[in-house]
Amino acid sequence: MNAALAPVTETTDIDNETTHVFCCDPDRALCGHDVSNDPEVPNPTPNDCVVCLDLEEQPCPRCGFTPEVDA
């Protein structure tokens, strides 16, 4: 999927930044998290959001983009 990543500080641990993935809406991660004020970071990172990683291989629910998945 053509996506960019944005770090988001978790409310349970302010020292642990979770990286989220977005597609067509740069303000909303695939998991639904608001990333509108977060900078983009390179992929991959050690604290990737597991929900975003699962959804990254599926068609985007907003724009319908279908990623190329290696079979």
N, C-alpha and C positions, 0 to 999 in steps of 0.2 A: 504494500500500500504506500502511496506517496503521502508521507506524513512527517510532521515535525514534532519535536519533543519540547515540553516545557516543565521545569521543576516546580513542584508545589510542596510547601511545608505542611506536614501532617500535624493535626491539632494534638495528637497524643504524644508526639516527640518532636519538639521544634528543631532538634539537631539532625533529624532524619528527613532528607528531601526525597520525595517520590517523583519519578519522572512519568509524565502522562503523554499520550499520543493523541493528536487531532488530525482531522482530514480537511474538510471544506470549511469548517467554522473554527478559526483560530482562537476563539474565546471559550470553546467548550471541548473538553477531552472526550474521547470515545466512551469513557466510562460515565460521563455526565458531569465530571468535576469542572468547576469554573477556573480556567487558566488565563483569563483575560489580562492579568497584570504580571504574568510570569515570563521571564526571558526564555528564548529557545536555546536548547543545548544540543550537542552532537549525540548521535546514537551509536552504540548502546551505552547505558549507564548501569551501575550496580543495583539501583533501587527502582527498577521499572515497575509500574503499576500492573499487577497480574491481570486485572480486568481489561485494561487497554491492550495488553499483549494478546489476550484471547480474541478480542474484538477486531484487532488489527488484520486478522486473516479472513474476516467476513466482509461482505458488501457493506458499504457505508449506509446507515439508515437514513441519512439526510440527503445525500446527492446520488446514491446508488453506485458509486465507484466500486469496482470489483478488483481486488488485488490479484496479482499473478502469484499463485502459490505453487511451489515446486511439488510435483507429484511423486 
